């Protein structure tokens, strides 16, 4: 049977989009299975824009569908968008050819990144994605492969001003909200705390990138290996008090060193890297400290001042907790000889550096901006708990098979904070000092006669009074001030 023509497939998609949600997912699944890769290249942009409410379309209601009120629609759409669902299988089929690219509007990128692009200081993430006109100006879009294109749409959905105007959806029960359920499913799939990496793409075998890799015991290399695109350098400098004050917005690239490839999981790690890079960019980089200092936030100026909504902060805390579990699940290194040149696996190297390379600096800017501008009411506790989750990585260990790390009961330890966390405290000193100093003025201006406000103060006091923590902070300050 001959494959349907692109016009026929488009007509079928247009018809399917008019069906009720449950039937819509089933019909589009059949259309996708019967379409050629060339047809899918035309279908995917229209489908994603319709799903995520792009370009002033209504969308499919990912923020409003709940398992309690619409159980059939919830299950149908969750399966449709799952990591192994029809949409992701379409993405993987389009990746195989390595010739199909999709345009994502530059105006939808975070404001700090757009400012850097306008100045010619292109962020590493967009280095191979920008297109330039004949006059040397950047085009008003970036070119992405199918996987990146889907993730940009998915992550932008949370911060899209068109959907934010509808207000908070009060995701008090995370497993009941469809978008939260998908975020959790993607984190468990692309950043699994158990196992040795992401399952391989099933549609076709993908060659291992030939670019060299530089792994070490202490840190992850500056290489991001995508078999479907040019490798991109990663920001190399760690986020510490000294480096943050010295480096500003400079980005450095390291020259990779060829080492022996360890295991086959490098072939699939690029999806985990890409997932974490894109969600960190879209969810955490809405306000940059360097950009704010350069342009300021004044009324009437051509700047943006994005205060995250409550649902946005809830997703960020989920991400922080999950990445802590992900990083803490790295396998211990066993070196049989002191003379052994040991690099560890590529996957373990990525785990060790996931927080420091992708989350750390952006999260600090996110939290500092929220500390300065969040209303003086109890809703600030969402920001507060995100901060306290980040500064206590020792609480996030383990997770039984089949149990989501995000909703796992946090490990409560009354014993002293172990000295093994000295490096973490030193590298994250700004979280323990500057943010604490920003919290104090909020306390002085808050009505502490209200029990809920008093409880926020109690939470901070309890965390910072943990035995051994102040010693680690003081030692970290001495190391930094040397």
C-alpha positions in Angstrom: 0.0 0.0 0.0 1.5 3.4 -1.0 2.1 5.9 1.7 -0.3 8.8 1.7 0.8 12.1 0.1 1.8 15.0 2.4 -1.4 16.9 1.5 -3.5 13.9 2.4 -1.7 13.4 5.7 -2.1 17.1 6.5 -5.8 16.9 5.7 -6.2 13.8 8.0 -4.4 15.6 10.8 -6.6 18.7 10.4 -9.6 16.4 10.7 -8.3 14.5 13.7 -7.6 17.7 15.6 -11.4 18.4 15.6 -12.1 15.1 17.5 -12.5 14.8 21.2 -9.2 14.4 23.0 -9.3 10.6 23.6 -10.2 9.9 20.0 -7.8 12.5 18.7 -4.8 10.8 20.3 -5.9 7.4 18.8 -6.5 8.8 15.3 -3.2 10.8 15.2 -1.3 7.7 16.3 -2.6 5.9 13.2 -1.8 8.8 10.9 1.8 8.9 12.3 2.3 5.2 11.8 1.1 5.4 8.2 3.1 8.5 7.2 6.5 8.6 5.7 9.4 10.5 7.3 9.0 13.3 4.7 5.3 13.6 5.7 6.2 13.7 9.4 8.6 16.6 8.7 5.5 18.6 7.7 3.2 17.2 10.4 5.3 17.7 13.5 5.4 21.5 13.7 1.6 21.7 13.2 1.0 19.0 15.8 3.3 20.5 18.5 2.0 24.0 18.0 -1.6 22.6 18.4 -0.7 20.6 21.5 1.2 23.3 23.3 -1.0 26.2 22.4 1.7 28.0 20.3 1.1 31.1 18.2 -2.1 32.1 20.1 -3.7 28.6 19.7 -5.6 27.2 22.7 -3.6 24.0 23.2 -4.7 20.7 24.5 -4.9 21.8 28.2 -1.9 20.0 29.6 -2.0 22.3 32.7 -5.7 21.7 33.4 -6.3 18.0 32.7 -6.2 16.0 35.9 -6.4 12.3 36.7 -9.2 12.9 39.1 -11.6 14.8 36.8 -10.6 13.6 33.3 -9.1 10.1 33.9 -9.5 8.8 30.3 -8.2 12.0 28.7 -5.3 12.0 31.2 -4.2 8.5 30.4 -4.6 8.9 26.7 -2.6 12.1 26.5 0.1 11.0 28.9 0.6 7.8 26.8 0.6 9.9 23.6 3.4 12.2 24.9 5.3 9.6 27.0 9.0 9.0 26.3 8.0 5.9 24.2 4.7 7.3 22.9 3.7 8.1 19.3 5.0 11.7 19.4 8.5 10.8 20.7 8.6 7.9 18.2 7.9 10.5 15.5 10.8 12.6 16.8 13.2 9.6 16.7 12.2 8.7 13.2 13.0 12.2 12.1 16.4 12.1 13.9 17.5 9.1 11.9 17.8 11.0 8.6 19.8 13.9 10.2 18.6 16.3 7.4 15.4 17.6 8.9 15.5 20.8 10.9 12.7 22.9 12.5 12.4 26.6 13.2 11.8 27.8 16.7 11.2 31.6 17.2 14.0 33.6 18.7 11.4 35.7 20.6 10.5 32.6 22.7 14.0 32.2 24.1 14.8 33.7 27.6 15.5 37.4 27.6 19.1 37.1 28.9 20.0 34.7 26.0 18.4 37.0 23.4 20.4 39.9 24.8 23.7 37.9 24.5 22.8 36.9 20.9 22.1 40.6 20.0 25.5 41.5 21.3 27.2 38.7 19.4 28.1 36.7 22.5 26.2 33.6 21.5 25.5 31.2 24.4 27.0 27.7 23.9 23.6 26.1 23.7 22.8 28.1 20.6 26.2 28.0 19.0 25.2 25.7 16.1 21.6 26.6 15.9 21.6 30.3 14.9 21.1 31.3 11.3 22.5 34.6 10.0 21.2 36.9 7.3 23.3 38.4 4.5 23.8 41.6 6.6 25.3 39.6 9.4 22.3 39.9 11.7 20.9 36.8 13.3 17.6 35.4 11.9 14.5 35.5 14.0 14.6 31.8 14.6 16.9 28.9 15.6 17.2 25.6 13.7 16.7 22.5 15.8 16.6 18.8 15.3 13.4 17.1 16.1 14.3 16.1 19.7 15.4 19.6 20.6 12.4 21.1 18.8 10.0 19.0 21.0 11.8 19.8 24.2 11.8 23.6 23.5 8.1 23.4 22.9 7.5 21.4 26.0 9.6 23.5 28.3 8.4 26.8 26.9 4.8 25.8 27.6 5.4 26.3 31.3 6.7 29.9 30.9 4.6 30.9 27.9 3.0 34.3 28.9 -0.1 33.3 26.9 -0.8 30.5 29.4 0.4 32.3 32.4 -2.4 34.9 32.1 -4.8 32.1 33.0 -3.2 32.1 36.5 -2.0 29.3 38.7 -3.6 25.9 38.5 -2.8 24.9 42.1 -0.9 21.7 41.4 -1.1 20.6 45.0 -1.3 16.9 44.1 1.6 16.5 41.5 0.6 13.1 40.3 -2.9 14.4 39.5 -1.8 17.1 37.1 -0.9 16.0 33.5 1.9 18.4 32.9 3.6 17.6 36.2 3.1 13.9 35.5 4.9 14.3 32.1 7.7 16.3 33.7 8.2 13.6 36.3 8.1 10.9 33.6 10.7 12.7 31.4 13.0 13.2 34.4 12.8 9.5 35.4 13.4 8.5 31.8 16.1 10.9 30.7 17.8 11.3 34.1 17.4 7.8 35.7 18.8 7.4 39.1 19.1 3.7 38.5 20.8 1.9 35.7 23.5 2.9 33.3 21.8 5.4 31.1 18.8 6.1 28.8 17.4 3.2 26.8 18.6 3.2 23.2 16.4 4.6 20.5 14.4 1.7 19.1 13.7 3.0 15.6 17.2 2.7 14.2 20.8 2.2 15.4 22.7 5.4 15.9 26.5 5.6 15.4 28.7 6.7 18.3 30.0 10.2 17.7 33.7 10.2 16.7 34.5 13.3 18.7 36.9 12.8 21.6 35.7 12.8 25.2 37.5 14.1 28.2 36.3 12.4 31.5 37.9 12.6 34.9 37.3 11.5 38.4 36.4 15.0 39.6 34.4 16.5 36.8 32.5 15.9 33.6 34.1 16.9 30.3 33.2 19.9 28.2 31.9 17.7 25.4 28.3 17.1 24.5 28.0 14.3 22.1 24.9 14.2 19.9 25.0 11.8 17.1 22.7 13.9 15.1 24.5 17.3 15.3 27.8 18.9 15.8 29.2 18.5 19.3 29.0 21.6 21.5 31.4 22.7 24.1 30.1 22.9 27.7 30.7 25.7 30.1 33.8 24.5 32.0 34.2 26.7 35.0 32.6 25.5 38.3 30.2 27.9 40.1 31.9 29.1 43.2 32.1 32.4 44.9 35.5 33.2 43.4 34.7 32.1 39.9 31.3 33.7 39.8 32.7 37.1 40.8 35.6 36.8 38.4 34.1 35.3 35.3 30.9 37.4 34.9 29.2 36.3 31.7 32.4 34.9 30.0 32.1 31.4 28.7 35.1 29.2 28.2 35.7 26.2 26.1 38.1 23.4 26.9 40.0 21.5 24.3 39.0 17.9 24.7 41.5 15.1 25.1 41.1 11.8 23.5 40.6 8.9 25.9 39.5 5.4 25.6 35.7 5.1 25.3 34.2 3.3 28.2 31.1 1.4 27.6 28.4 2.1 25.0 26.2 4.5 27.0 27.9 7.6 25.5 25.8 6.8 22.4 22.6 7.7 24.3 23.8 10.2 26.9 23.3 13.1 24.5 19.6 12.9 25.1 20.0 13.3 28.8 22.4 16.2 28.3 20.1 17.9 25.9 17.0 17.4 28.1 18.7 19.0 31.1 20.3 21.8 29.1 17.0 22.9 27.6 14.8 22.7 30.7 17.4 24.6 32.7 17.6 27.2 30.0 13.9 27.7 29.6 12.8 27.4 33.2 15.8 28.9 35.1 17.3 31.5 32.8 14.3 33.9 32.6 16.3 36.5 34.6 20.1 36.7 34.5 22.0 38.6 37.2 24.6 39.8 34.6 21.9 41.0 32.2 19.9 42.7 35.0 23.0 44.5 36.1 23.8 45.7 32.6 20.3 46.8 31.5 18.4 47.1 34.8 14.7 46.7 35.3 13.1 50.1 35.0 9.6 50.9 34.0 9.3 51.7 30.4 12.6 50.3 29.4 13.0 47.6 26.8 13.7 44.9 29.4 11.9 42.0 30.9 11.3 41.2 34.6 9.8 37.7 34.8 8.5 36.7 38.3 7.8 33.0 38.2 4.3 31.8 39.0 3.8 29.3 41.8 3.4 26.3 39.5 6.7 27.3 37.8 8.5 27.2 41.2 7.0 23.8 42.1 8.4 22.4 38.9 11.8 23.9 39.7 11.8 22.2 43.1 10.9 18.9 41.5 13.9 19.4 39.1 16.3 20.3 42.0 15.3 17.3 44.1 15.5 14.9 41.1 18.9 16.1 40.0 20.2 15.7 43.6 19.0 12.1 43.5 20.5 11.7 40.0 23.9 13.0 41.1 24.0 11.1 44.4 23.3 7.8 42.6 26.7 7.8 40.9 28.6 4.6 41.4 31.6 4.8 43.7 34.9 4.5 41.8 37.1 1.5 42.6 40.8 2.0 41.6 42.8 -1.2 42.0 46.2 0.6 41.5 47.5 4.0 42.4 49.1 4.1 39.0 45.9 3.3 37.2 44.7 6.0 34.8 41.1 5.9 35.7 38.5 8.1 34.0 35.2 6.4 35.0 32.3 6.0 32.7 30.9 8.8 30.6 27.5 8.4 32.2 28.9 8.6 35.8 30.8 11.7 34.7 27.6 13.3 33.5 25.9 12.4 36.8 28.6 14.0 38.9 28.5 17.3 37.0 24.8 17.6 36.1 24.0 20.0 38.9 27.1 22.1 38.8 27.3 22.4 35.0 23.6 23.0 34.1 21.6 24.0 37.2 23.9 25.7 39.7 24.5 29.2 38.3 21.0 29.6 36.7 19.3 28.4 39.9 21.2 31.0 41.9 20.0 33.8 39.6 16.5 32.4 39.7 16.4 32.3 43.5 18.1 35.6 44.1 15.6 37.3 41.8 12.7 35.6 43.6 14.1 36.6 47.0 14.3 40.2 46.0 10.9 40.5 44.2 8.5 37.9 45.6 5.5 39.3 47.6 5.8 39.3 51.4 3.2 36.5 51.9 3.1 32.8 52.6 3.4 31.9 48.9 7.1 32.6 49.3 7.4 29.3 51.0 7.6 27.6 47.6 10.7 29.6 46.8 12.1 29.0 50.3 11.6 25.2 50.1 13.3 25.1 46.7 16.3 26.9 48.2 16.4 24.6 51.2 16.2 21.5 49.0 19.2 22.7 47.0 21.4 23.4 50.0 20.8 19.9 51.5 21.9 17.3 48.9 22.6 14.9 51.7 18.9 14.4 52.1 18.4 12.9 48.7 19.8 9.4 48.4 18.5 6.1 47.2 15.1 5.2 45.7 13.7 1.7 45.2 13.1 0.4 41.8 9.9 1.7 40.4 9.7 4.5 42.9 9.9 8.1 41.7 12.8 10.0 43.3 10.8 13.2 43.0 8.1 11.9 45.4 10.3 9.7 47.5 10.3 10.5 51.2 13.3 12.7 51.9 15.9 11.2 54.2 15.7 13.1 57.5 19.0 13.1 59.4 19.4 14.6 62.8 23.1 13.7 62.9 25.8 16.1 61.9 26.4 17.0 58.3 29.3 14.9 57.2 32.6 16.5 56.2 32.3 14.8 52.8 30.0 17.7 51.8 32.7 20.3 52.3 33.4 20.6 48.5 29.6 21.1 47.8 29.3 23.8 50.5 32.4 25.6 49.2 31.3 25.5 45.6 27.9 26.7 46.5 28.8 29.3 49.2 26.6 32.0 47.7 23.6 29.8 48.4 24.5 29.5 52.0 25.6 33.2 52.6 24.1 35.7 50.1 20.7 34.1 49.9 20.6 33.8 53.7 21.4 37.5 54.0 18.6 38.3 51.5 16.2 36.2 53.6 16.7 38.2 56.8 15.2 41.5 55.5 12.1 39.5 54.4 11.8 38.2 58.0 12.0 41.7 59.4 9.2 42.9 57.1 7.0 39.9 57.5 4.1 39.6 60.0 5.5 36.9 62.3 2.3 36.9 64.3 0.9 34.7 61.6 1.8 31.0 62.3 2.5 30.2 58.6 5.0 33.0 58.3 6.6 31.9 61.6 6.9 28.4 60.2 9.0 29.6 57.3 11.5 31.2 59.8 11.5 27.9 61.8 12.3 26.0 58.6 15.4 28.1 57.8 16.6 28.0 61.4 16.2 24.2 61.5 18.2 23.7 58.4 21.1 26.1 59.2 21.3 24.8 62.8 22.2 21.3 61.6 25.3 20.0 63.5 28.5 20.6 61.5 26.9 22.8 58.7 28.2 26.1 60.1 31.7 24.6 60.4 31.6 23.6 56.7 30.4 27.1 55.8 33.2 28.8 57.8 35.8 26.5 56.3 34.4 27.2 52.8 34.7 30.9 53.4 38.3 30.5 54.5 39.1 28.5 51.4 37.6 31.1 49.1 39.3 34.0 50.8 42.8 32.5 50.6 
